[in-house]
């Protein structure tokens, strides 16, 4: 199976800063969109930055 994986890093100090800056709490389960560093991992041999499914 070929797929693309969304990976994010959200350290506690970053989440604290986001919460303070936005004035809203964050959920118990932190999603990829709140990550400080985000990357999409593509299948081996896929062109850089392209989603390849075939």
C-alpha distance matrix in Angstrom:
0.0 3.8 6.5 10.2 12.2 15.9 18.1 21.9 24.9 27.8 30.7 33.6 36.2 34.0 33.5 37.3 38.1 35.9 37.6 41.0 40.4 39.0 41.3 38.7 37.0 33.3 31.3 30.8 27.0 26.6 23.9 22.1 24.8 27.6 26.3 28.6 25.9 22.6 19.8 16.4 14.0 12.0 9.5 11.8 13.8 13.6 17.2 18.8 18.7 16.5 13.5 11.4 8.8 9.5
3.8 0.0 3.8 7.2 9.9 13.5 16.0 19.8 23.0 26.0 29.0 32.0 34.4 32.0 31.7 35.5 36.0 33.8 35.8 39.1 38.2 36.9 39.4 37.0 35.6 31.9 30.4 30.1 26.3 25.4 22.4 20.2 22.7 25.5 24.1 26.2 23.3 19.9 16.9 13.3 11.0 8.5 6.3 9.2 10.9 10.1 13.6 15.1 14.9 12.8 9.9 7.9 6.0 7.6
6.5 3.8 0.0 3.8 6.5 9.9 12.7 16.4 19.8 22.7 25.9 28.8 31.1 28.6 28.2 32.0 32.5 30.1 32.1 35.4 34.5 33.1 35.7 33.3 31.9 28.3 26.8 26.8 23.0 21.9 18.8 16.6 18.9 21.9 20.5 22.8 20.1 16.6 13.8 10.2 8.6 6.9 6.5 10.2 12.2 10.6 13.5 14.2 13.1 11.5 8.3 7.8 6.7 9.7
10.2 7.2 3.8 0.0 3.8 6.7 9.7 13.2 16.7 19.6 22.9 25.9 27.9 25.3 25.1 28.9 29.1 26.8 29.0 32.2 31.1 29.9 32.6 30.4 29.2 25.7 24.6 24.8 21.1 19.5 16.3 13.6 15.8 18.7 17.2 19.3 16.6 13.0 10.1 6.5 5.6 4.9 6.7 10.3 12.4 10.2 12.3 12.0 10.4 9.6 6.9 8.2 8.6 12.0
12.2 9.9 6.5 3.8 0.0 3.8 6.2 9.9 13.3 16.1 19.4 22.3 24.6 22.1 21.9 25.7 26.1 24.0 26.0 29.3 28.5 27.4 30.0 27.7 26.3 22.6 21.5 21.5 17.8 16.2 13.3 10.7 13.4 15.9 14.2 16.5 13.9 10.6 8.3 5.6 5.0 6.8 9.0 12.2 14.9 13.1 15.0 14.0 12.3 12.4 10.3 11.9 12.3 15.7
15.9 13.5 9.9 6.7 3.8 0.0 3.8 6.8 10.5 13.1 16.5 19.4 21.4 18.7 18.4 22.3 22.5 20.3 22.4 25.6 24.8 23.7 26.3 24.2 22.9 19.4 18.7 19.0 15.5 13.3 10.3 7.2 9.7 12.2 10.6 13.0 10.8 7.3 6.1 4.6 6.4 9.1 12.1 15.1 17.4 15.3 16.5 14.6 12.3 13.2 11.6 14.2 15.0 18.6
18.1 16.0 12.7 9.7 6.2 3.8 0.0 3.8 7.1 10.1 13.2 16.4 18.4 16.0 16.1 19.9 20.3 18.6 20.8 23.8 23.3 22.7 25.2 23.3 21.7 18.2 17.8 17.7 14.4 12.0 9.8 6.7 9.7 11.0 8.6 10.7 8.3 5.7 5.4 6.2 7.3 10.9 13.7 16.1 18.8 17.2 18.3 16.0 14.2 15.8 14.8 17.2 18.2 21.7
21.9 19.8 16.4 13.2 9.9 6.8 3.8 0.0 3.8 6.5 9.8 12.9 14.7 12.2 12.4 16.2 16.5 14.9 17.3 20.2 19.7 19.4 21.8 20.2 18.7 15.3 15.4 15.7 12.8 9.7 8.2 5.3 7.8 8.0 5.0 7.1 5.6 4.3 6.5 8.8 10.7 14.3 17.3 19.6 22.1 20.4 21.0 18.3 16.3 18.4 17.7 20.5 21.7 25.2
24.9 23.0 19.8 16.7 13.3 10.5 7.1 3.8 0.0 3.8 6.3 9.8 11.5 9.5 10.3 13.8 14.3 13.6 15.9 18.5 18.5 18.7 21.0 19.6 17.9 14.8 15.4 15.2 13.0 10.0 9.9 8.0 9.9 8.5 5.1 5.8 5.3 6.6 9.2 12.0 13.5 17.3 20.2 22.0 24.6 23.3 23.8 20.9 19.2 21.6 21.2 23.9 25.2 28.6
27.8 26.0 22.7 19.6 16.1 13.1 10.1 6.5 3.8 0.0 3.8 6.5 8.4 6.4 6.6 10.1 11.0 10.3 12.3 14.9 15.3 15.6 17.5 16.2 14.3 11.5 12.6 12.6 11.2 7.9 9.0 8.3 9.4 6.7 4.4 5.4 7.2 9.0 12.2 15.1 17.0 20.7 23.7 25.6 28.3 26.7 27.1 24.1 22.1 24.5 24.0 26.9 28.0 31.6
30.7 29.0 25.9 22.9 19.4 16.5 13.2 9.8 6.3 3.8 0.0 3.8 5.6 5.4 6.4 8.8 10.2 10.8 12.5 14.5 15.5 16.6 18.0 17.1 15.0 12.8 14.2 13.7 13.1 10.4 12.3 12.1 13.1 10.0 8.0 7.6 9.6 12.2 15.2 18.3 19.8 23.6 26.4 28.1 30.8 29.5 29.9 26.9 25.2 27.7 27.4 30.2 31.4 34.9
33.6 32.0 28.8 25.9 22.3 19.4 16.4 12.9 9.8 6.5 3.8 0.0 3.9 5.4 5.1 6.1 8.6 9.8 10.4 12.3 14.1 15.2 15.9 15.0 12.7 11.1 12.7 12.1 12.6 10.6 13.4 14.1 14.7 11.1 10.4 10.3 12.9 15.4 18.7 21.6 23.3 27.0 29.9 31.7 34.4 33.1 33.5 30.4 28.5 31.0 30.5 33.4 34.4 37.9
36.2 34.4 31.1 27.9 24.6 21.4 18.4 14.7 11.5 8.4 5.6 3.9 0.0 3.8 5.5 5.0 6.2 8.7 9.8 10.5 12.2 14.2 15.0 15.1 13.5 12.8 15.2 15.3 15.9 13.5 15.9 16.1 16.0 12.3 11.5 10.2 13.2 16.3 19.7 23.0 24.9 28.7 31.7 33.3 35.8 34.4 34.4 31.1 29.2 32.0 31.9 35.0 36.3 39.9
34.0 32.0 28.6 25.3 22.1 18.7 16.0 12.2 9.5 6.4 5.4 5.4 3.8 0.0 3.8 5.4 5.1 6.2 8.6 9.9 10.4 12.1 13.7 13.7 12.7 11.4 14.1 14.9 14.9 11.8 13.5 13.3 12.7 9.1 8.3 6.8 10.2 13.2 16.8 20.1 22.4 26.0 29.2 31.0 33.3 31.6 31.4 28.1 26.0 28.8 28.8 32.0 33.5 37.1
33.5 31.7 28.2 25.1 21.9 18.4 16.1 12.4 10.3 6.6 6.4 5.1 5.5 3.8 0.0 3.8 5.4 5.0 6.1 8.6 9.8 10.4 11.5 10.7 9.1 7.7 10.4 11.4 11.8 9.1 11.3 12.1 11.5 7.7 8.3 8.5 12.0 14.1 17.8 20.6 23.0 26.6 29.7 31.9 34.3 32.4 32.6 29.4 27.0 29.4 29.0 32.2 33.3 37.0
37.3 35.5 32.0 28.9 25.7 22.3 19.9 16.2 13.8 10.1 8.8 6.1 5.0 5.4 3.8 0.0 3.8 5.5 5.1 6.2 8.6 10.0 10.2 10.2 8.9 9.0 12.1 13.0 14.4 12.2 14.8 15.9 15.0 11.2 12.0 11.6 15.2 17.7 21.4 24.4 26.7 30.3 33.5 35.6 38.0 36.1 36.1 32.9 30.6 33.1 32.7 35.9 37.1 40.8
38.1 36.0 32.5 29.1 26.1 22.5 20.3 16.5 14.3 11.0 10.2 8.6 6.2 5.1 5.4 3.8 0.0 3.8 5.4 5.1 6.0 8.4 9.6 10.7 10.6 11.0 14.4 16.0 16.9 14.2 16.0 16.4 14.9 11.3 11.9 10.7 14.4 17.0 20.8 24.0 26.7 30.1 33.5 35.5 37.6 35.6 35.2 31.8 29.4 32.1 32.2 35.6 37.0 40.7
35.9 33.8 30.1 26.8 24.0 20.3 18.6 14.9 13.6 10.3 10.8 9.8 8.7 6.2 5.0 5.5 3.8 0.0 3.8 5.5 5.1 5.9 8.0 8.3 8.6 8.5 12.1 14.3 14.9 12.0 13.3 13.8 11.8 8.4 10.0 9.6 13.4 15.3 19.1 22.0 24.9 28.2 31.7 33.9 36.0 33.7 33.3 30.1 27.4 29.8 29.6 33.1 34.5 38.2
37.6 35.8 32.1 29.0 26.0 22.4 20.8 17.3 15.9 12.3 12.5 10.4 9.8 8.6 6.1 5.1 5.4 3.8 0.0 3.8 5.6 5.4 5.5 5.4 5.4 6.7 10.4 12.7 14.2 12.1 14.1 15.5 13.7 10.4 12.6 12.9 16.6 18.3 22.1 24.7 27.5 30.8 34.2 36.6 38.8 36.5 36.4 33.2 30.5 32.7 32.2 35.6 36.6 40.4
41.0 39.1 35.4 32.2 29.3 25.6 23.8 20.2 18.5 14.9 14.5 12.3 10.5 9.9 8.6 6.2 5.1 5.5 3.8 0.0 3.8 5.7 5.2 7.3 8.3 10.4 14.1 16.2 17.9 15.8 17.8 18.9 16.9 13.6 15.4 14.9 18.7 20.8 24.6 27.5 30.4 33.7 37.1 39.4 41.4 39.2 38.8 35.5 32.8 35.2 35.0 38.5 39.8 43.5
40.4 38.2 34.5 31.1 28.5 24.8 23.3 19.7 18.5 15.3 15.5 14.1 12.2 10.4 9.8 8.6 6.0 5.1 5.6 3.8 0.0 3.8 5.6 8.2 10.2 11.7 15.5 18.1 19.2 16.6 17.9 18.4 15.8 12.9 14.8 14.0 17.6 19.6 23.3 26.2 29.3 32.5 36.1 38.3 40.1 37.6 36.9 33.6 30.8 33.2 33.3 36.9 38.4 42.2
39.0 36.9 33.1 29.9 27.4 23.7 22.7 19.4 18.7 15.6 16.6 15.2 14.2 12.1 10.4 10.0 8.4 5.9 5.4 5.7 3.8 0.0 3.8 5.4 8.3 9.8 13.4 16.6 17.6 15.2 16.1 17.1 14.2 11.8 14.5 14.6 18.1 19.4 23.0 25.5 28.8 31.7 35.3 37.8 39.5 36.9 36.3 33.2 30.1 32.2 32.0 35.6 36.8 40.6
41.3 39.4 35.7 32.6 30.0 26.3 25.2 21.8 21.0 17.5 18.0 15.9 15.0 13.7 11.5 10.2 9.6 8.0 5.5 5.2 5.6 3.8 0.0 3.8 6.9 9.8 13.2 16.2 18.0 16.3 17.8 19.4 16.9 14.2 17.1 17.4 21.0 22.4 26.1 28.5 31.6 34.7 38.1 40.7 42.6 40.1 39.7 36.6 33.5 35.6 35.1 38.6 39.6 43.4
38.7 37.0 33.3 30.4 27.7 24.2 23.3 20.2 19.6 16.2 17.1 15.0 15.1 13.7 10.7 10.2 10.7 8.3 5.4 7.3 8.2 5.4 3.8 0.0 3.8 6.6 9.7 12.9 14.7 13.4 15.0 17.1 14.9 12.5 15.7 16.8 20.3 21.2 24.8 26.8 29.9 32.9 36.2 39.0 41.1 38.5 38.4 35.5 32.4 34.2 33.3 36.7 37.4 41.2
37.0 35.6 31.9 29.2 26.3 22.9 21.7 18.7 17.9 14.3 15.0 12.7 13.5 12.7 9.1 8.9 10.6 8.6 5.4 8.3 10.2 8.3 6.9 3.8 0.0 3.8 6.7 9.4 11.7 10.9 13.2 15.7 14.3 11.6 14.6 16.1 19.5 20.4 23.9 26.0 28.7 31.8 34.9 37.7 40.1 37.7 38.0 35.2 32.2 33.9 32.9 36.1 36.6 40.4
33.3 31.9 28.3 25.7 22.6 19.4 18.2 15.3 14.8 11.5 12.8 11.1 12.8 11.4 7.7 9.0 11.0 8.5 6.7 10.4 11.7 9.8 9.8 6.6 3.8 0.0 3.8 6.7 8.2 7.1 9.5 12.2 11.3 8.7 11.7 13.8 16.9 17.4 20.8 22.6 25.2 28.4 31.4 34.2 36.6 34.4 34.8 32.2 29.2 30.8 29.6 32.7 33.1 36.9
31.3 30.4 26.8 24.6 21.5 18.7 17.8 15.4 15.4 12.6 14.2 12.7 15.2 14.1 10.4 12.1 14.4 12.1 10.4 14.1 15.5 13.4 13.2 9.7 6.7 3.8 0.0 3.8 5.3 5.9 8.4 11.9 11.8 10.1 12.9 15.7 18.2 18.2 21.1 22.5 24.7 27.8 30.5 33.5 36.1 33.9 34.7 32.4 29.5 30.7 29.0 31.9 31.9 35.6
30.8 30.1 26.8 24.8 21.5 19.0 17.7 15.7 15.2 12.6 13.7 12.1 15.3 14.9 11.4 13.0 16.0 14.3 12.7 16.2 18.1 16.6 16.2 12.9 9.4 6.7 3.8 0.0 3.8 6.2 9.4 12.9 13.8 12.0 13.9 16.8 19.0 19.1 21.8 23.1 24.8 28.0 30.4 33.2 36.1 34.3 35.4 33.2 30.6 31.8 30.0 32.5 32.3 35.9
27.0 26.3 23.0 21.1 17.8 15.5 14.4 12.8 13.0 11.2 13.1 12.6 15.9 14.9 11.8 14.4 16.9 14.9 14.2 17.9 19.2 17.6 18.0 14.7 11.7 8.2 5.3 3.8 0.0 3.8 6.3 9.8 11.5 10.4 11.9 15.2 16.8 16.3 18.7 19.7 21.3 24.3 26.7 29.6 32.5 30.7 31.9 29.9 27.3 28.3 26.4 28.8 28.6 32.2
26.6 25.4 21.9 19.5 16.2 13.3 12.0 9.7 10.0 7.9 10.4 10.6 13.5 11.8 9.1 12.2 14.2 12.0 12.1 15.8 16.6 15.2 16.3 13.4 10.9 7.1 5.9 6.2 3.8 0.0 3.8 6.8 8.2 6.7 8.2 11.5 13.2 13.0 15.7 17.1 19.1 22.3 25.0 27.8 30.5 28.6 29.5 27.1 24.5 25.9 24.3 27.1 27.3 31.0
23.9 22.4 18.8 16.3 13.3 10.3 9.8 8.2 9.9 9.0 12.3 13.4 15.9 13.5 11.3 14.8 16.0 13.3 14.1 17.8 17.9 16.1 17.8 15.0 13.2 9.5 8.4 9.4 6.3 3.8 0.0 3.8 5.5 5.9 7.5 11.2 12.2 10.9 13.3 14.1 16.4 19.4 22.2 25.2 27.7 25.5 26.4 24.2 21.3 22.5 20.8 23.6 23.9 27.6
22.1 20.2 16.6 13.6 10.7 7.2 6.7 5.3 8.0 8.3 12.1 14.1 16.1 13.3 12.1 15.9 16.4 13.8 15.5 18.9 18.4 17.1 19.4 17.1 15.7 12.2 11.9 12.9 9.8 6.8 3.8 0.0 3.8 5.5 5.5 9.2 9.3 7.3 9.5 10.6 13.2 16.2 19.2 22.1 24.5 22.2 22.9 20.5 17.7 19.1 17.8 20.8 21.4 25.2
24.8 22.7 18.9 15.8 13.4 9.7 9.7 7.8 9.9 9.4 13.1 14.7 16.0 12.7 11.5 15.0 14.9 11.8 13.7 16.9 15.8 14.2 16.9 14.9 14.3 11.3 11.8 13.8 11.5 8.2 5.5 3.8 0.0 3.8 5.6 8.7 9.6 8.1 10.8 12.1 15.3 18.1 21.5 24.3 26.3 23.6 23.8 21.2 18.1 19.6 18.7 22.0 23.0 26.8
27.6 25.5 21.9 18.7 15.9 12.2 11.0 8.0 8.5 6.7 10.0 11.1 12.3 9.1 7.7 11.2 11.3 8.4 10.4 13.6 12.9 11.8 14.2 12.5 11.6 8.7 10.1 12.0 10.4 6.7 5.9 5.5 3.8 0.0 3.8 6.6 8.9 8.9 12.4 14.5 17.5 20.6 24.0 26.6 28.7 26.4 26.5 23.6 20.8 22.7 22.0 25.3 26.3 30.1
26.3 24.1 20.5 17.2 14.2 10.6 8.6 5.0 5.1 4.4 8.0 10.4 11.5 8.3 8.3 12.0 11.9 10.0 12.6 15.4 14.8 14.5 17.1 15.7 14.6 11.7 12.9 13.9 11.9 8.2 7.5 5.5 5.6 3.8 0.0 3.8 5.4 6.0 9.6 12.4 15.0 18.4 21.8 24.1 26.3 24.2 24.3 21.3 18.9 21.2 20.8 24.0 25.3 28.9
28.6 26.2 22.8 19.3 16.5 13.0 10.7 7.1 5.8 5.4 7.6 10.3 10.2 6.8 8.5 11.6 10.7 9.6 12.9 14.9 14.0 14.6 17.4 16.8 16.1 13.8 15.7 16.8 15.2 11.5 11.2 9.2 8.7 6.6 3.8 0.0 3.8 6.6 10.2 13.6 16.2 19.7 23.1 24.9 26.9 25.0 24.7 21.4 19.2 22.0 22.2 25.5 27.3 30.8
25.9 23.3 20.1 16.6 13.9 10.8 8.3 5.6 5.3 7.2 9.6 12.9 13.2 10.2 12.0 15.2 14.4 13.4 16.6 18.7 17.6 18.1 21.0 20.3 19.5 16.9 18.2 19.0 16.8 13.2 12.2 9.3 9.6 8.9 5.4 3.8 0.0 3.8 6.9 10.6 12.9 16.3 19.7 21.3 23.3 21.5 21.3 17.9 16.1 19.0 19.4 22.5 24.5 27.9
22.6 19.9 16.6 13.0 10.6 7.3 5.7 4.3 6.6 9.0 12.2 15.4 16.3 13.2 14.1 17.7 17.0 15.3 18.3 20.8 19.6 19.4 22.4 21.2 20.4 17.4 18.2 19.1 16.3 13.0 10.9 7.3 8.1 8.9 6.0 6.6 3.8 0.0 3.8 7.1 9.9 13.2 16.7 18.7 20.6 18.6 18.5 15.4 13.2 15.8 15.8 19.0 20.8 24.3
19.8 16.9 13.8 10.1 8.3 6.1 5.4 6.5 9.2 12.2 15.2 18.7 19.7 16.8 17.8 21.4 20.8 19.1 22.1 24.6 23.3 23.0 26.1 24.8 23.9 20.8 21.1 21.8 18.7 15.7 13.3 9.5 10.8 12.4 9.6 10.2 6.9 3.8 0.0 3.8 6.4 9.6 13.1 15.0 16.8 14.8 14.9 11.9 10.0 12.6 12.8 15.7 17.8 21.1
16.4 13.3 10.2 6.5 5.6 4.6 6.2 8.8 12.0 15.1 18.3 21.6 23.0 20.1 20.6 24.4 24.0 22.0 24.7 27.5 26.2 25.5 28.5 26.8 26.0 22.6 22.5 23.1 19.7 17.1 14.1 10.6 12.1 14.5 12.4 13.6 10.6 7.1 3.8 0.0 3.8 6.3 10.0 12.4 14.2 11.9 12.5 10.2 8.1 9.7 9.3 12.1 14.0 17.3
14.0 11.0 8.6 5.6 5.0 6.4 7.3 10.7 13.5 17.0 19.8 23.3 24.9 22.4 23.0 26.7 26.7 24.9 27.5 30.4 29.3 28.8 31.6 29.9 28.7 25.2 24.7 24.8 21.3 19.1 16.4 13.2 15.3 17.5 15.0 16.2 12.9 9.9 6.4 3.8 0.0 3.8 6.9 9.1 11.5 10.0 11.5 9.9 9.0 10.2 9.5 11.2 12.9 15.8
12.0 8.5 6.9 4.9 6.8 9.1 10.9 14.3 17.3 20.7 23.6 27.0 28.7 26.0 26.6 30.3 30.1 28.2 30.8 33.7 32.5 31.7 34.7 32.9 31.8 28.4 27.8 28.0 24.3 22.3 19.4 16.2 18.1 20.6 18.4 19.7 16.3 13.2 9.6 6.3 3.8 0.0 3.8 6.5 8.4 6.4 8.5 8.1 7.8 7.7 6.9 7.7 9.7 12.3
9.5 6.3 6.5 6.7 9.0 12.1 13.7 17.3 20.2 23.7 26.4 29.9 31.7 29.2 29.7 33.5 33.5 31.7 34.2 37.1 36.1 35.3 38.1 36.2 34.9 31.4 30.5 30.4 26.7 25.0 22.2 19.2 21.5 24.0 21.8 23.1 19.7 16.7 13.1 10.0 6.9 3.8 0.0 3.8 6.2 5.7 9.1 10.0 10.7 9.8 8.6 7.5 8.7 10.5
11.8 9.2 10.2 10.3 12.2 15.1 16.1 19.6 22.0 25.6 28.1 31.7 33.3 31.0 31.9 35.6 35.5 33.9 36.6 39.4 38.3 37.8 40.7 39.0 37.7 34.2 33.5 33.2 29.6 27.8 25.2 22.1 24.3 26.6 24.1 24.9 21.3 18.7 15.0 12.4 9.1 6.5 3.8 0.0 3.8 5.6 8.8 10.0 12.0 11.5 11.3 9.9 11.5 12.3
13.8 10.9 12.2 12.4 14.9 17.4 18.8 22.1 24.6 28.3 30.8 34.4 35.8 33.3 34.3 38.0 37.6 36.0 38.8 41.4 40.1 39.5 42.6 41.1 40.1 36.6 36.1 36.1 32.5 30.5 27.7 24.5 26.3 28.7 26.3 26.9 23.3 20.6 16.8 14.2 11.5 8.4 6.2 3.8 0.0 3.8 6.5 8.8 11.4 10.5 11.1 9.2 11.5 11.5
13.6 10.1 10.6 10.2 13.1 15.3 17.2 20.4 23.3 26.7 29.5 33.1 34.4 31.6 32.4 36.1 35.6 33.7 36.5 39.2 37.6 36.9 40.1 38.5 37.7 34.4 33.9 34.3 30.7 28.6 25.5 22.2 23.6 26.4 24.2 25.0 21.5 18.6 14.8 11.9 10.0 6.4 5.7 5.6 3.8 0.0 3.8 6.3 8.1 6.7 7.5 6.1 9.1 10.0
17.2 13.6 13.5 12.3 15.0 16.5 18.3 21.0 23.8 27.1 29.9 33.5 34.4 31.4 32.6 36.1 35.2 33.3 36.4 38.8 36.9 36.3 39.7 38.4 38.0 34.8 34.7 35.4 31.9 29.5 26.4 22.9 23.8 26.5 24.3 24.7 21.3 18.5 14.9 12.5 11.5 8.5 9.1 8.8 6.5 3.8 0.0 3.8 6.3 5.5 8.1 7.9 11.6 12.5
18.8 15.1 14.2 12.0 14.0 14.6 16.0 18.3 20.9 24.1 26.9 30.4 31.1 28.1 29.4 32.9 31.8 30.1 33.2 35.5 33.6 33.2 36.6 35.5 35.2 32.2 32.4 33.2 29.9 27.1 24.2 20.5 21.2 23.6 21.3 21.4 17.9 15.4 11.9 10.2 9.9 8.1 10.0 10.0 8.8 6.3 3.8 0.0 3.8 5.6 8.7 10.0 13.6 15.4
18.7 14.9 13.1 10.4 12.3 12.3 14.2 16.3 19.2 22.1 25.2 28.5 29.2 26.0 27.0 30.6 29.4 27.4 30.5 32.8 30.8 30.1 33.5 32.4 32.2 29.2 29.5 30.6 27.3 24.5 21.3 17.7 18.1 20.8 18.9 19.2 16.1 13.2 10.0 8.1 9.0 7.8 10.7 12.0 11.4 8.1 6.3 3.8 0.0 3.8 6.8 9.4 12.9 15.3
16.5 12.8 11.5 9.6 12.4 13.2 15.8 18.4 21.6 24.5 27.7 31.0 32.0 28.8 29.4 33.1 32.1 29.8 32.7 35.2 33.2 32.2 35.6 34.2 33.9 30.8 30.7 31.8 28.3 25.9 22.5 19.1 19.6 22.7 21.2 22.0 19.0 15.8 12.6 9.7 10.2 7.7 9.8 11.5 10.5 6.7 5.5 5.6 3.8 0.0 3.8 6.0 9.6 11.9
13.5 9.9 8.3 6.9 10.3 11.6 14.8 17.7 21.2 24.0 27.4 30.5 31.9 28.8 29.0 32.7 32.2 29.6 32.2 35.0 33.3 32.0 35.1 33.3 32.9 29.6 29.0 30.0 26.4 24.3 20.8 17.8 18.7 22.0 20.8 22.2 19.4 15.8 12.8 9.3 9.5 6.9 8.6 11.3 11.1 7.5 8.1 8.7 6.8 3.8 0.0 3.8 6.5 9.6
11.4 7.9 7.8 8.2 11.9 14.2 17.2 20.5 23.9 26.9 30.2 33.4 35.0 32.0 32.2 35.9 35.6 33.1 35.6 38.5 36.9 35.6 38.6 36.7 36.1 32.7 31.9 32.5 28.8 27.1 23.6 20.8 22.0 25.3 24.0 25.5 22.5 19.0 15.7 12.1 11.2 7.7 7.5 9.9 9.2 6.1 7.9 10.0 9.4 6.0 3.8 0.0 3.8 6.0
8.8 6.0 6.7 8.6 12.3 15.0 18.2 21.7 25.2 28.0 31.4 34.4 36.3 33.5 33.3 37.1 37.0 34.5 36.6 39.8 38.4 36.8 39.6 37.4 36.6 33.1 31.9 32.3 28.6 27.3 23.9 21.4 23.0 26.3 25.3 27.3 24.5 20.8 17.8 14.0 12.9 9.7 8.7 11.5 11.5 9.1 11.6 13.6 12.9 9.6 6.5 3.8 0.0 3.8
9.5 7.6 9.7 12.0 15.7 18.6 21.7 25.2 28.6 31.6 34.9 37.9 39.9 37.1 37.0 40.8 40.7 38.2 40.4 43.5 42.2 40.6 43.4 41.2 40.4 36.9 35.6 35.9 32.2 31.0 27.6 25.2 26.8 30.1 28.9 30.8 27.9 24.3 21.1 17.3 15.8 12.3 10.5 12.3 11.5 10.0 12.5 15.4 15.3 11.9 9.6 6.0 3.8 0.0
